Structures are given as C-alpha cells and as structure tokens.
Amino acid sequence: MDFLDQLLFYPLEQLPFYLIALIIAFTVHEFSHAYFANKFGDPTAKLLGRVTLNPAVHFDFLGIVLLLIAGFGWARPVPINRENFSNPRRMSIIVAAVGPLSNLMLGILGTLIYAGLYQFGVIEPIGVTKTDQAIHLFFNTFILLNFFLCLFNLIPLPPLDGYRILENVLPPRVSARIQKFEQWSILIFLLIILLPTFQRYTIKPLYDAAHALSIDFLNLFIKMFGG
C-alpha cells in the first residue's frame, strides 16, 4: 500500500473517485470533438464509432496510467479530416475548442449541483457521515479535475487542443512554419510535464488555477442559493 501511495499522483483511498471523474471528463471531452466534427461534415469519427458517450471507445491506456502517476494524461484522440469541413480553419478551431469547453461546462455544472445540495441541506458539512464524506470528495474531485483538464488542454503544444487552435488561428504561412517543429514540440512537452523540476512550473500552477476556479464558482453559486 505504501508503494502504491508513493507511485500514484493521487491518494490511494481517493483513487475510485478520481477514476469515476476521469471517465466522465474524458468521455464527454472526446465525444464533443467527435460530435462537432461530424456535425460540420467530417464523418471520420462517426465511422469509427466515436460519436458516442461509451467510455470504452475513448480511453487510451497509457494516457490514463500517466494521469494517475504523473498527474496528467489523455484519452484516445478523435481522428479528424479537416478537408471535409466547408471552412477548414474556422471549423477546426471550434472542433478543437469544444473539448476544453466541455470540461469547463462540466466543472461549472458540478459546482452548481454541489452548491445546491449543500445549501438545500441534502448533504451535511464534511465529516458528519461517511456518505456525506464520499459525496463531498466526489464533487471536489470531479470539479477540480474538469477545470484542470480544461486549462491543461489549452496549452499550445502538440498533441493538445490548444496547439490545434493556435495552428488554425495563425496565418497559414506562420502555421506551416510551426508545423515543421511539431515533432520536437511533442518531445519538449513530455520533458516539461514528466520532469519533477518542471512540474512545479506546469502541472502545479494549473492545479492551483483549477482550485481557484472551483472556489470562485462555488462561492458564486452559494450566494445565488442564498448562502
């Protein structure tokens, strides 16, 4: 048990809550990419069965393992052929952006439900019963992870959505230039994320920002419910 606690990024007793939250967050994220790509005229993801909320078709084993160990990870990327879009640049930006946006919306929705449950007395303060402790832990985990995944995926490095947005926002000539360095960007990205020294300047600030977002939205919704 001690070995697992040292190996995992998250506390072992909280692992089931993180896994449930990740299943929901990753599934909705990838479904959003697939749904909008198909909506805009690219059937690639639909033909591969990716326009679905079935978690099994979206999971990437290595991505999940790294997230549990290193605090970051990914689901199976949704294949997109932008040439099928009537407006490739604009629609590619939207398709890339809906992934992080879906996590933002999940985080906000989770915070809204959590604040409502607490303010209307459905759940008691933390520590009263084990059931209440589990509910508090799940919502805190779910909210934090979704806000984190939203911010994480906006990093403008391959293979994240932020890079796909950037390469379509930039003028074609500039975009073509940065694409030449894409293979090296992936290596730089992995080094920055994997090395503990750099994690203090990458993963930790993102978690801190996600935590701040969760507090801000929670306070907002508690006030809305009369708290």
FENNOR-V708305 format. One record per pair of residues at least 24 apart in sequence whose ideal C-beta (glycine too) atoms are under 10 Angstrom apart, sorted by the first residue. I is the first residue (numbers start at 1). J is the second residue. If there is no record, write none. Layout:
BEGIN
i	j
I	J
I	J
END
This chain:
BEGIN
i	j
7	68
7	69
8	68
8	69
8	70
8	71
9	66
9	67
9	68
9	69
9	70
9	71
9	72
9	73
9	199
9	203
10	67
10	68
10	69
10	71
10	141
10	145
13	137
14	137
14	138
14	140
14	141
15	68
15	141
16	134
16	137
16	138
16	141
17	134
17	137
17	138
17	139
17	140
17	141
17	142
17	145
18	67
18	68
18	137
18	138
18	141
18	142
18	144
18	145
19	64
19	67
19	68
19	141
20	138
20	141
20	142
21	106
21	110
21	138
21	139
21	140
21	141
21	142
21	143
21	144
21	145
21	146
21	149
22	55
22	59
22	63
22	64
22	67
22	68
22	73
22	75
22	141
22	142
22	145
22	146
22	149
23	55
23	56
23	58
23	59
23	64
23	75
24	53
24	55
24	103
24	106
24	110
24	142
24	145
24	146
25	75
25	102
25	103
25	106
25	107
25	110
25	142
25	145
25	146
25	147
25	148
25	149
25	150
26	55
26	58
26	59
26	60
26	63
26	64
26	67
26	73
26	74
26	75
26	76
26	99
26	103
26	145
26	149
27	52
27	53
27	54
27	55
27	56
27	57
27	58
27	59
27	75
27	102
28	53
28	55
28	58
28	99
28	102
28	103
28	105
28	106
28	146
29	58
29	74
29	75
29	78
29	98
29	99
29	100
29	101
29	102
29	103
29	106
29	146
29	149
29	150
29	153
29	161
30	55
30	57
30	58
30	59
30	60
30	74
30	75
30	76
30	77
30	78
30	99
30	102
31	55
31	57
31	58
31	75
31	78
31	98
31	99
31	102
32	78
32	95
32	97
32	98
32	99
32	100
32	101
32	102
32	103
32	105
33	58
33	75
33	77
33	78
33	79
33	80
33	95
33	96
33	97
33	98
33	99
33	102
33	161
33	164
34	58
34	78
34	79
34	80
34	95
34	98
34	99
35	78
35	95
35	98
35	102
36	78
36	80
36	91
36	94
36	95
36	96
36	97
36	98
36	99
36	102
37	78
37	79
37	80
37	81
37	82
37	84
37	85
37	91
37	92
37	94
37	95
37	96
37	98
38	78
38	80
38	84
38	95
39	91
39	94
39	95
39	98
40	80
40	82
40	84
40	85
40	86
40	87
40	88
40	90
40	91
40	92
40	94
40	95
41	81
41	83
41	84
41	85
41	86
41	87
41	91
42	78
42	79
42	80
42	81
42	82
42	83
42	84
42	85
42	88
42	91
42	92
42	95
43	81
43	84
44	78
44	79
44	80
44	81
44	82
44	84
45	78
45	79
45	80
45	81
45	95
47	79
48	76
48	78
48	79
50	76
50	77
50	78
50	79
50	80
51	78
66	190
66	193
66	194
67	145
67	149
67	152
69	194
70	193
70	194
70	195
70	196
70	199
70	203
71	148
71	152
71	193
71	199
71	202
71	203
71	204
71	206
71	207
72	148
72	149
72	152
72	155
72	190
72	193
72	194
72	199
72	202
72	203
72	206
72	207
73	149
73	152
73	193
74	149
74	152
74	153
74	159
74	160
75	99
75	149
77	159
77	161
80	164
82	164
82	168
88	168
89	167
89	168
89	169
89	170
89	172
89	175
90	168
90	169
91	168
92	164
92	165
92	167
92	168
92	169
93	161
93	164
93	165
93	166
93	167
93	168
93	169
94	165
94	168
95	161
95	164
95	165
95	168
96	153
96	154
96	160
96	161
96	162
96	163
96	164
96	165
96	166
96	167
96	168
96	169
97	153
97	154
97	161
97	162
97	164
97	165
97	168
98	161
99	149
99	150
99	153
99	154
99	160
99	161
99	162
99	164
99	165
100	146
100	149
100	150
100	151
100	152
100	153
100	154
100	155
100	160
100	161
100	162
100	165
101	150
101	153
101	154
101	161
102	146
102	149
102	150
102	153
103	145
103	146
103	147
103	148
103	149
103	150
103	151
103	152
103	153
103	154
103	210
104	146
104	147
104	149
104	150
104	151
104	154
104	213
105	146
105	150
106	142
106	143
106	145
106	146
106	147
106	149
106	150
107	142
107	143
107	144
107	145
107	146
107	147
107	148
107	149
107	150
107	151
107	210
107	213
107	214
107	217
108	143
108	146
108	147
108	150
108	213
108	214
108	217
108	220
108	221
109	142
109	143
109	146
109	217
110	138
110	139
110	140
110	141
110	142
110	143
110	144
110	145
110	146
110	147
110	214
110	217
110	218
111	139
111	140
111	142
111	143
111	146
111	147
111	213
111	214
111	215
111	216
111	217
111	218
111	219
111	220
111	221
111	222
112	143
112	217
112	218
112	220
112	221
112	224
112	225
113	139
113	142
113	143
113	221
114	138
114	139
114	140
114	142
114	143
114	214
114	217
114	218
114	221
114	222
115	139
115	217
115	218
115	219
115	220
115	221
115	222
115	223
115	224
115	225
115	227
116	221
116	222
116	224
116	225
117	225
118	218
118	221
118	222
118	225
118	227
119	221
119	222
119	223
119	224
119	225
119	226
119	227
120	225
120	226
139	214
139	218
140	211
140	214
140	218
142	214
143	210
143	211
143	213
143	214
143	215
143	217
143	218
144	207
144	210
144	211
144	213
144	214
145	207
145	210
145	214
146	210
146	213
146	214
147	206
147	207
147	209
147	210
147	211
147	212
147	213
147	214
147	216
147	217
148	203
148	206
148	207
148	208
148	209
148	210
148	211
148	213
148	214
149	206
149	210
150	206
150	209
150	210
150	213
151	205
151	206
151	207
151	209
151	210
151	213
152	193
152	202
152	203
152	206
152	207
152	209
152	210
154	206
155	189
155	192
155	193
155	202
155	206
156	185
156	189
157	182
157	185
157	186
157	188
157	189
157	190
157	192
157	193
158	182
158	183
158	184
158	185
158	186
158	187
158	188
158	189
159	185
159	186
159	189
160	186
160	189
163	189
END
